[in-house]
């Protein structure tokens, strides 16, 4: 029986491709043929592991002074909306040439419409089935602009056979506040557990030349995260027995002896596994990686990122992290939060509890099972 699985992957950030690669690996190990569709740097990432094809972006996230600008994102994406029928046609052509037996759409609505028109089973992967949290604090004009987006989300959910939620089952779901309460959507949701590319059980070698123990901070290069960088440099000397590793492009002429700054690592997972605690934002994929590894964390959500704010708030409720908002960020508060995470064993115990839960749920394998079952349905006779 042929099992040709086509993934249509959103290229805004690394989160979508990370979980899709994990599921694709599980499918490949079960004899499935994989084709990945992506764009930009995500296409390059996908093509290193699987046969890949370039697709056009559906939307582009826009920032404003370091915050996510919902209105600008919707307006910028209007250009693509006018070409939506072309996007669907391109997706249909890819599916037909690959002879796809199941389509996996991650942040890609055109792929859902294309699969439906061809009668191919389709699975959506999403940690958000409701847009209400995004529009709740928005102006009337932005809410009005968002109506077509909300309608599209409801439509693709109705057209797809299943929506895979790559998160813990309720009541432990991190993205619970971003999920729809509509029975029409809830009845199609499958909670498979965290889906991450990190191999939790592989040998945990401490990266070369890295002094332990250490606190890992993941910042990237967005300018609005500079205050976190500056404050870590200020408080590092308060922890003489602890080292600090910061992944960022920021520079400083006054770096304490127990601080190391790196711009890039081919595989950041080895550093995450070896760290005592992790300081980062609260994107869903990062949250799932942290909890899968059983690490306590300090989450500082990007200002205006509703999803990150919701994730960090939820993880704090689950007892696995502490949080800081940019509006209250200071050296003293940062120091106090780090001290609490390092000294209170309850954070680590809770984190390990969810790590074991993630192991038992085995998200990538469970998701692969759903996809293979759908793939076979149109080939029984």
C-alpha positions in Angstrom: 0.0 0.0 0.0 1.3 3.4 -1.0 1.7 6.0 1.7 2.8 9.3 0.2 2.6 12.1 2.8 2.8 15.7 1.8 3.6 18.4 4.4 2.7 22.0 3.6 4.7 24.0 6.2 4.4 27.6 7.3 7.8 29.3 7.2 7.2 32.0 9.8 9.6 31.0 12.5 11.1 27.6 13.3 8.3 26.1 15.4 6.2 24.7 12.6 9.1 23.0 10.8 10.5 21.5 14.1 7.3 19.6 14.9 6.8 18.6 11.2 10.3 17.2 11.0 9.7 15.1 14.1 6.4 13.6 12.7 8.0 13.1 9.2 10.8 11.2 10.8 8.3 8.9 12.6 6.4 8.4 9.3 9.6 7.7 7.3 10.6 5.0 9.9 7.3 3.3 9.1 8.0 3.2 5.3 6.1 6.4 4.2 7.4 8.5 1.4 7.7 12.2 2.5 7.5 15.4 0.5 7.9 18.7 2.4 6.7 22.1 1.1 8.2 25.2 2.5 9.7 28.6 1.7 12.6 30.8 2.9 15.1 29.5 5.4 12.6 26.9 6.5 12.7 25.3 3.0 16.5 25.0 3.4 16.0 23.4 6.8 13.4 20.9 5.5 15.4 20.0 2.4 18.4 18.9 4.5 16.3 15.9 5.8 13.6 15.2 3.2 12.7 15.7 -0.5 11.3 19.2 -0.6 9.5 21.6 -2.9 9.2 25.4 -2.8 5.8 26.9 -2.1 4.6 30.5 -1.8 4.0 32.2 1.6 0.4 32.8 2.6 1.1 35.6 5.1 3.9 37.6 6.6 4.1 38.5 10.3 4.9 42.2 10.9 6.4 43.8 14.0 6.2 47.3 15.2 8.8 48.5 17.7 9.4 45.0 18.9 5.8 44.0 19.3 3.6 41.9 17.0 1.4 44.1 14.9 -1.8 42.3 14.1 -3.3 45.1 12.0 -0.2 45.4 9.9 0.1 41.6 9.4 -3.5 41.4 8.2 -3.0 44.4 5.8 0.3 43.1 4.5 -1.3 39.7 3.8 -4.1 41.1 1.8 -1.8 41.0 -1.3 -1.5 37.2 -0.9 -5.2 36.9 -0.3 -6.0 38.2 -3.8 -3.7 35.4 -5.2 -5.2 32.7 -3.0 -6.7 30.7 -5.9 -3.3 30.6 -7.5 -1.8 29.2 -4.2 -4.5 26.5 -4.1 -3.7 25.6 -7.7 0.0 25.3 -7.0 -0.7 23.1 -4.0 -3.0 20.9 -6.0 -0.4 20.4 -8.7 2.2 19.4 -6.1 -0.2 16.9 -4.5 -1.1 15.3 -7.9 2.4 15.0 -9.1 3.5 13.4 -5.8 0.4 11.2 -5.8 -0.2 12.2 -2.2 -2.4 9.9 -0.1 -2.6 12.3 2.9 -1.8 16.0 3.3 -0.5 17.6 6.5 -1.1 21.3 6.7 0.8 23.3 9.4 -0.2 26.9 9.3 -1.2 26.6 5.6 -4.9 27.0 4.6 -4.3 26.7 0.9 -3.2 23.2 1.3 -6.4 22.3 3.1 -8.6 23.7 0.3 -6.4 21.9 -2.3 -6.6 18.6 -0.5 -10.4 18.9 -0.1 -10.9 19.6 -3.8 -8.9 16.5 -4.7 -10.6 14.3 -2.1 -7.3 13.6 -0.3 -7.4 13.2 3.5 -6.0 16.2 5.3 -4.7 16.7 8.8 -4.1 20.1 10.4 -1.4 20.6 12.9 -2.0 23.5 15.2 -1.7 24.8 18.7 -4.4 27.4 18.0 -7.9 26.7 16.9 -9.4 30.1 18.0 -8.4 33.6 17.1 -10.4 35.2 19.9 -7.4 35.8 22.2 -5.7 37.8 19.4 -8.6 40.1 18.8 -10.0 40.4 22.3 -8.0 43.6 23.1 -8.0 44.9 19.5 -9.8 47.9 18.1 -13.1 47.6 16.2 -11.3 48.1 12.9 -8.8 45.3 13.6 -11.6 43.0 14.7 -13.4 43.8 11.4 -10.3 43.1 9.4 -9.9 39.8 11.2 -13.3 38.4 10.4 -12.2 36.8 7.1 -9.2 35.3 8.9 -11.4 33.8 11.6 -13.9 32.5 9.0 -11.0 30.9 7.1 -9.8 29.1 10.2 -13.3 27.7 10.9 -13.7 26.6 7.3 -10.4 24.7 7.0 -11.1 23.0 10.3 -14.4 21.8 8.9 -12.8 20.6 5.7 -9.9 18.7 7.4 -10.4 15.2 8.8 -8.5 15.9 12.0 -6.7 18.7 13.9 -3.6 17.4 15.7 -2.8 19.4 18.9 0.9 18.9 19.6 0.4 19.4 23.4 -0.5 17.6 26.6 -4.1 16.5 27.0 -6.4 18.6 29.2 -6.2 19.7 31.9 -2.4 19.9 31.4 -2.6 21.6 28.0 -0.3 24.6 27.6 -2.1 26.1 24.7 -5.6 25.6 26.2 -6.5 29.3 26.1 -5.8 29.4 22.4 -8.2 26.5 21.6 -11.8 26.9 20.4 -14.7 26.0 22.7 -16.9 25.2 19.7 -18.0 21.5 19.6 -17.7 21.6 15.8 -14.0 22.1 16.2 -13.4 20.3 19.5 -14.8 17.0 18.1 -12.0 17.0 15.5 -9.1 17.7 17.9 -6.6 15.0 18.9 -4.1 15.8 21.7 -1.1 13.7 20.9 1.5 15.2 23.3 4.5 17.4 22.7 6.0 17.0 19.2 9.6 18.0 19.2 12.8 17.2 17.2 14.9 16.9 20.3 15.9 13.3 21.3 15.4 13.4 25.0 16.9 10.0 25.6 20.2 10.4 23.6 23.4 10.6 25.5 23.6 14.0 27.4 27.2 15.1 26.6 28.0 18.6 27.9 29.1 20.7 24.9 32.8 21.1 24.5 34.4 24.0 26.4 31.2 24.7 28.3 31.7 25.1 32.1 29.0 23.6 34.3 26.6 24.2 35.9 25.1 26.9 33.6 22.0 28.9 32.9 21.1 29.0 29.2 19.5 32.1 27.7 18.1 32.1 24.2 17.6 35.6 22.8 18.3 35.7 19.1 18.8 39.2 17.7 15.6 41.2 18.1 16.6 44.6 19.4 13.7 44.7 21.9 15.3 41.8 23.8 18.4 43.8 24.6 17.2 44.7 28.1 17.3 40.9 29.0 20.9 40.7 27.8 22.0 43.8 29.7 20.4 42.7 32.9 22.0 39.2 32.8 25.4 40.9 32.5 24.5 43.0 35.5 23.5 40.1 37.8 25.9 37.3 36.7 28.4 38.2 39.4 25.7 37.6 42.0 26.0 33.9 41.1 29.7 33.1 41.4 29.1 29.3 41.3 27.0 29.5 38.2 27.9 30.1 34.6 25.7 31.8 32.0 25.5 31.0 28.3 23.7 33.5 26.1 22.8 32.7 22.4 22.5 36.1 20.8 24.0 38.6 18.3 24.3 41.3 21.0 27.8 42.4 22.0 29.3 44.0 25.1 32.7 45.3 26.2 32.1 44.3 29.8 31.3 40.6 29.9 31.7 39.0 33.4 34.1 36.0 33.6 31.2 33.6 34.2 29.3 34.7 31.1 29.8 33.2 27.6 28.2 34.6 24.5 27.6 32.6 21.3 25.9 33.6 18.1 25.1 30.2 16.7 25.2 26.5 17.3 24.4 23.7 14.8 22.5 21.8 17.4 21.2 23.9 20.3 19.5 20.9 21.9 22.7 19.7 23.6 22.9 23.0 25.4 19.3 22.8 26.4 19.7 19.3 27.8 22.8 20.3 29.8 21.4 23.5 31.3 20.2 24.0 34.9 17.5 26.4 33.8 16.5 28.0 30.5 15.6 31.7 30.0 13.7 32.4 26.8 10.5 33.5 25.2 7.3 31.4 25.3 6.7 30.2 21.7 4.7 27.0 21.8 7.4 24.8 20.2 10.0 26.1 22.6 7.7 25.5 25.5 7.1 21.9 24.4 10.9 21.4 24.1 11.5 22.7 27.6 8.8 20.6 29.1 9.9 17.5 27.2 13.4 17.9 28.5 12.1 18.4 32.1 13.8 21.8 32.5 12.6 24.6 34.8 12.5 27.9 33.0 12.2 31.7 33.2 9.9 32.9 30.5 9.9 36.5 29.3 7.3 36.8 26.5 7.8 39.3 23.7 5.6 42.3 24.3 2.3 42.2 22.4 2.7 38.5 21.5 -0.6 37.2 22.8 0.3 33.5 22.3 3.6 33.8 24.2 1.9 35.7 27.0 -0.8 33.0 27.3 1.8 30.1 27.1 4.0 31.6 29.8 1.0 32.3 32.1 -0.2 28.7 31.6 3.2 27.2 32.3 3.4 29.2 35.5 0.0 27.8 36.5 1.4 24.3 35.9 4.3 25.1 38.2 7.2 24.6 35.8 8.4 28.2 35.3 8.6 31.7 36.5 7.7 34.7 34.3 8.7 38.3 33.9 7.0 41.0 31.8 9.1 43.6 30.0 7.3 46.3 31.9 8.7 45.0 35.2 12.0 43.7 34.0 14.9 44.8 36.3 18.3 43.4 37.5 16.9 42.7 41.0 13.8 40.9 39.7 15.7 38.9 37.2 18.2 37.8 39.9 15.4 36.9 42.3 13.6 34.8 39.7 16.8 32.9 38.8 17.6 32.3 42.5 14.1 30.9 43.1 14.3 28.5 40.1 17.8 27.3 41.2 17.0 26.8 44.9 13.4 25.5 44.9 13.3 21.8 43.8 9.5 22.0 43.2 10.1 23.6 39.8 12.4 20.8 38.7 10.1 18.1 40.1 7.1 19.5 38.2 9.2 19.8 35.0 10.3 16.2 35.3 6.7 15.1 35.9 5.7 16.6 32.5 8.8 15.2 30.9 7.7 11.7 31.8 4.2 12.5 30.6 5.6 13.6 27.3 7.6 10.3 27.0 4.5 8.2 27.6 2.4 10.2 25.1 5.1 9.9 22.4 3.6 12.7 20.3 5.5 12.2 17.0 4.5 8.5 16.9 0.9 9.1 17.9 0.6 11.8 15.2 2.2 9.6 12.6 -0.4 6.9 13.5 -3.3 9.3 12.8 -1.8 10.3 9.5 -1.1 6.8 8.3 -4.6 5.6 9.2 -6.1 8.4 7.1 -3.6 7.7 4.3 -4.8 4.1 4.1 -8.6 4.9 4.1 -8.6 5.9 0.4 -6.7 2.8 -0.6 -8.7 -0.1 1.0 -10.5 -1.0 -2.2 
